[in-house]
Amino acid sequence: MLETIKARILLRGTKAKTIIDDETFQEALKSVRQQYLDGFENSRPKDSEDRETAYMAIHLLKEVEDRLRTYISNALYEQNKP
């Protein structure tokens, strides 16, 4: 059972690295992030709901990136564990 868990952690890390290293994925993240930043920056003072949506979307993108990087770190740890 431990080998199965280890295999899943390693596979998840490998897949996460493939995604993070993918140029198209990075371009998409950058484009979407910039879209929300532009919307935030160009919003009018009364558009607080739109700014909150942009804020949440930007942070959600970071959470996705962070989660993928965590999968990579977990796999590296598991791979180097004695």
C-alpha positions in Angstrom: 0.0 0.0 0.0 2.8 2.4 0.8 4.3 1.7 -2.6 1.0 2.6 -4.2 0.9 5.9 -2.3 4.5 6.7 -3.2 3.8 5.9 -6.9 0.8 8.2 -6.9 2.8 11.0 -5.3 5.6 10.6 -7.8 3.1 10.5 -10.7 1.3 13.5 -9.5 4.6 15.4 -9.2 5.7 14.4 -12.7 2.4 15.5 -14.2 2.5 18.8 -12.2 6.1 19.5 -13.5 4.9 18.9 -17.0 2.1 21.4 -16.6 4.3 24.0 -14.8 7.0 23.7 -17.5 4.5 23.9 -20.3 5.0 27.2 -22.2 1.4 27.4 -23.3 0.1 26.9 -19.7 2.5 29.7 -18.5 1.4 32.0 -21.3 -2.3 31.3 -20.4 -1.7 32.0 -16.7 0.2 35.2 -17.5 -2.6 36.4 -20.0 -5.4 35.7 -17.6 -3.6 37.3 -14.7 -2.9 40.4 -16.8 -6.5 40.5 -17.9 -7.7 40.7 -14.3 -5.0 43.1 -13.3 -6.0 45.4 -16.2 -9.7 45.1 -15.1 -8.7 46.0 -11.5 -6.6 48.9 -12.6 -9.1 50.3 -15.0 -12.1 49.9 -12.7 -14.1 52.9 -11.5 -14.4 53.7 -7.8 -17.9 52.3 -7.6 -16.9 49.0 -9.2 -15.9 47.4 -5.9 -17.6 44.1 -6.8 -15.6 43.8 -10.0 -12.4 44.5 -8.1 -13.2 41.8 -5.6 -13.8 39.3 -8.3 -10.5 40.2 -10.0 -8.7 40.0 -6.7 -10.2 36.5 -6.0 -9.4 35.3 -9.5 -5.7 36.5 -9.3 -5.3 34.7 -6.0 -7.0 31.6 -7.3 -4.5 31.5 -10.2 -1.7 31.7 -7.6 -3.2 28.9 -5.5 -3.3 26.6 -8.6 0.4 27.4 -9.3 1.3 26.8 -5.6 -0.6 23.5 -5.5 1.2 22.3 -8.6 4.6 23.3 -7.0 3.6 21.5 -3.8 3.0 18.3 -5.8 6.4 18.7 -7.4 8.1 19.2 -4.0 6.2 16.3 -2.4 7.4 14.1 -5.3 11.0 15.2 -4.9 10.9 14.6 -1.2 9.4 11.2 -1.7 11.9 10.3 -4.4 14.9 11.2 -2.1 13.5 9.8 1.1 15.6 7.0 2.5 
